[in-house]
């Protein structure tokens, strides 16, 4: 883990903790429930915040689907028999990455920041300081969903503590809640747009990288179909969220382009 990654993760944890603590210390709906002894909602809110932080660390620290070299793959077979790396049919030539020199499966891309090729590369996310790829993309969507619920609930709590008055004393006493509410609105907008855009791309079985760079990617530029990986919304969502193994995208690509596999 690099120094930059540690700072980003520490900032995310501190921000989540500070905002949550502030909502308890100010006269909000949450504090009133706590004072009345109604602890169910405050406890649920704390657990939800804790869950979002744990999901954040899980997504940011896990392997997003780094492509291993031939030697690492052979060594990994004996060390991690439960992880199955799909084999590409022998007659299909795989391109070799010009940076790390590994054989690059279809839909993989080299990330200059991670210094690795990533399977079904989507994007490098600066907020988690990690790539989003085939292995951690589903969990990334779960994290965004939980984070959105936390932000919406936190925004409601912050708003419940604000009773607007035109006085300097009021501003001094409510400045934290006001700033918290504005920050939550900004974060909610970003997370909502990010989640909706990802769900749309997933339903089409495409990635952010493929969507943005369609004209520069050889296997998309030379395909007879607009999106050779799109198998319909239901199957796309099923493959993304419920598939327990990595996919040989070459098989789908050549099958849908009516070429022999």
N, C-alpha and C positions, 0 to 999 in steps of 0.2 A: 504494500500500500504506500503510495507516494505521499509526500508532505502536503501537496495540494488536495489530495483526496481526504486526508485527515482533517484539514481545515474546513472543507466543505461539509463533511459529515458532522463535525462538531458544531458548525453553525446551524445546520438543520435541526440537530437535537436541542441545542440551546434555545432556538427560536420557538420550537414546539413547546418546550418546557416553560419558557417565560410567558408565552401567550396563555397557556392553560392555567398557570399559577395566577396570573393577573386576573383572569375571569373568576377565580375563586375568592380573591382578596378584595374585589370591588363589589359594590351593591348590585349584583346581577341576579337573575332568576336562579342561577346555580347556587349562589351564596344563601339566598332566602330559603331554598329547599334544604340546604345543609343545616341551617339554623333551626328549621322546623323538625329536623330529625328524619326528613324524607331523603334517604341516602341512595335510593335505587338509581335515579338519573345521574347524580354526580359520579357514582361509582361506574356506571356504564360509560360515561363520557371519558373518565380517566382510563378505563380499559381500552376504549376505542383509540385514544391518543397513543397509548402504549403500543397497541397493535399496529398502528400506522408507522411508528418509529421502528419497531422490530421488522416490519415488512420492508421499510426503506433500507435498513442495513442488510437484510437478506438479499434484496435485489442488487444493491450496490456492490456487494462483496462476492456474489456467486459468479461462476463461469458462465458468460453469456452464450457460449458455444464456440470457443476458440478452436480453430482447426489445428490439429496436431501434425507434426512431421511423421514420416513413415516409421522412424525409429521409436518415437514417443508412442505412436499408436500400437506398435507391436509390444512394447513394454507394458502399456496400459491394459492389454488384453489379459495378462496374467495377474495384474494387480487389482483391476476393477472389472471382474467378469460380468457384473450386473449392468454395466454401461455398454450398450451395443452401438457401435458406429456403423451406419449403413454402408454397404459396399456398392460402389458404382459399377455397372456392367463393364466388363473388361474392354469391349470394343469402343467405348466412349472415351475420347481423349479429354483429360482434365488439364486446364491451363495451370501453369506454375506461377505463383505470385512473384512479382519482380522485386519485392522488398524482403520477405522472410523465406522465399523459395519453397514453400510448402505447396503440395498439390491442392488447388483451390476448387472445392465443389461448387456447383451452380448456385447462385444467389449469395455466395460468400463475398466478402470484401475486406481488404486490408484497412485496419484503422491505424492512422499515423500516431494517434495519442496513446492507444493501448499497445501498439507495436505487435499486433497479432491480426491474423485473418479471422473473421467471425462468420459462422454459419448463419444463413438467412439474415444478413446484416440489415438492421433497421436504421439506427443512428447512434451516435455517441452522445450520451446525455450528460451535460456538465453538472447538473444538479445531483446526480448519483455518482458522478465521476466513474462511469463504466459504460461499456457499450450495451445496447439493447439488441439482443440477437435471438436465435432460435430457442435457446434453453431458458432464458429469463424473461422473454417478452410476455408470456401469459401472466407471470407473477407481477410484472411491471403494470399490467392492466388492473390486476387485483389491488395493487398498491394505490394506483390513481383513484380507483373507485372508493376505497376506504378513506383516502385522504380527502376526497370530495365531500363525503359524509361528515367527516370531522370539521371541515371548513364551514359547511352549511350550518351545522349545529353550533359551532363556535361563533359564527356571525349572528345567529339568532340570540345567543346568550349575551354577546357584547351589546347588541341593540337593546336588549331588555333592561340594561343598566343605564341607558341614556335617556334623560328627560331634559329636553333642550330649554335653556334659558339664556337670555342676552345679558351676561355679566362675566366679568373677569374671574370672579371666584368660582363660578360654575365651570369655566374652561380649565382652571387649575386643577379642580377636583376630578374632572372627567377626561383630561388629556390622554391618559393611557387607554381608556376604553375607546375614545374617538380614533386614535392612531391604530389601535388593534382592529377596529371595525374596518377602517380603510384598507389596512394591509390584508385582512381576510377577504375583502371584496376583490382586491387585485389578484391574490393567489387563487381564489375560487374561479375567477374568469379564466386564468391561465390553465388551471387543471381541467376545467370543464371543456375548454376548446381542445386541449391536448387529448383528453379521453375520447371525445366525440370523433376527432380526426383519426385516432388510432382504430376505433371501432369500425369506422367506415372503411379504412384500408384493409383491416382484417377481414371484413365481410367480402371484400373483393380479392382477397389473397394476394395483396401486394404490400410492399414495404415503403417506408418514407423515402429511402434511398432510390428505390425503383421508380416511385411516383415522381420524384424531383429530377431524376437523371435518365428518364426513359430513353431519350434520343441518343444517349452516350453509352448505353449498356448493350453489348454485342448480341446477347441471347434474346433481348427484347426487340432490338432493331431489326434482326433478321427473321423474327418469328412471323408466321402468317397470321397469327392471332394478336389482337390488341394486348391481351393478358393471357399467356399460355398456361398460367397456374390457376386461373379462376375456374372452380368447379361448381359454382352456385353457392349462394349465401349459406345454406344449411350445412353443406359438406365443408365449406371453408371454415365456418365457426367450429364445427365438430373437430376437424383436423387440428385447428389451432389450440382449442381449450382442452380437448379430451384425448388427443393422441399421446401415448406414453413413450413413443420412440421418435428418433430423428427421422426425417423424410429424405428419400433419394429424389430430389427435385428433377434430376435428369430424366427419370422414368416418366414422370407426368408431362414434362416439357415435350419429349419426343413422341409420346403417345398422342398428345393433343394436337401436335403438328403433323400427325399422320405419317411419322417416320418410324422405321423399325427400331425397337428398343433392344 
